[in-house]
Amino acid sequence: MWNNLPVVMNMNRVRKVRLQKGLTQHDLAELAGVQQKEISLIENDLKPDFTLKVAKRIANALGETVDYLWPDKWPD
């Protein structure tokens, strides 16, 4: 259970940055070219198997890096 804690905390970075930018999940989904449901699932750690391609789209839409949003998700 505790092994998942860093990932859960990092998922909140997506929500935190999205809210700081004044974006709704729908706004972010449109900017990233993904479905709003996928944003919701990722933010709530209900979709831990999303792809690096999706992560890059979300990061680009937020003006952040994948490494910042998910520092422990993908090894270098």
C-alpha positions as CSV (number, residue, x, y, z in Angstrom):
1,M,0.0,0.0,0.0
2,W,2.7,2.5,1.0
3,N,4.6,1.8,-2.2
4,N,1.9,3.6,-4.2
5,L,2.0,6.8,-2.0
6,P,4.6,8.7,-4.2
7,V,2.5,8.0,-7.3
8,V,-0.7,9.1,-5.6
9,M,1.0,12.3,-4.4
10,N,2.4,13.0,-7.9
11,M,-1.0,12.5,-9.5
12,N,-2.2,15.4,-7.4
13,R,0.4,17.6,-9.2
14,V,-1.7,17.4,-12.3
15,R,-4.7,18.6,-10.4
16,K,-2.7,21.3,-8.6
17,V,-1.2,22.7,-11.8
18,R,-4.5,22.5,-13.6
19,L,-6.2,24.4,-10.9
20,Q,-3.4,27.0,-10.6
21,K,-3.9,27.7,-14.3
22,G,-7.6,28.0,-13.8
23,L,-8.5,25.1,-16.1
24,T,-11.3,22.6,-15.7
25,Q,-10.8,18.9,-16.5
26,H,-12.7,19.5,-19.7
27,D,-10.4,22.4,-20.6
28,L,-7.3,20.3,-20.0
29,A,-8.7,17.4,-21.9
30,E,-9.3,19.6,-24.9
31,L,-5.8,21.1,-24.8
32,A,-4.2,17.7,-24.4
33,G,-6.4,15.9,-26.9
34,V,-7.7,13.3,-24.5
35,Q,-11.1,12.6,-23.0
36,Q,-12.1,14.4,-19.8
37,K,-12.8,11.0,-18.2
38,E,-9.2,10.1,-18.7
39,I,-8.0,13.3,-16.9
40,S,-10.3,12.5,-14.0
41,L,-9.1,8.9,-13.8
42,I,-5.4,10.0,-13.9
43,E,-5.9,12.8,-11.3
44,N,-7.6,10.3,-9.0
45,D,-5.0,7.5,-9.5
46,L,-7.7,5.3,-11.0
47,K,-5.7,4.8,-14.2
48,P,-2.1,4.0,-13.3
49,D,-1.4,2.4,-16.6
50,F,-1.8,5.4,-18.9
51,T,0.8,5.8,-21.6
52,L,3.8,8.1,-21.8
53,K,2.2,9.6,-24.9
54,V,-0.8,10.6,-22.9
55,A,1.5,11.9,-20.1
56,K,3.4,14.1,-22.6
57,R,0.1,15.5,-24.0
58,I,-1.0,16.4,-20.5
59,A,2.4,17.9,-19.5
60,N,2.6,19.9,-22.7
61,A,-1.0,21.3,-22.2
62,L,0.0,22.3,-18.7
63,G,3.3,23.8,-19.7
64,E,5.2,21.3,-17.5
65,T,7.4,18.4,-18.0
66,V,6.5,14.7,-17.5
67,D,9.3,14.4,-15.0
68,Y,7.8,17.2,-12.9
69,L,4.3,15.8,-13.0
70,W,5.3,12.2,-12.5
71,P,8.9,12.1,-11.2
72,D,8.8,8.4,-10.3
73,K,6.6,7.0,-13.1
74,W,9.0,6.5,-16.0
75,P,12.7,5.8,-15.6
76,D,15.2,7.7,-17.7
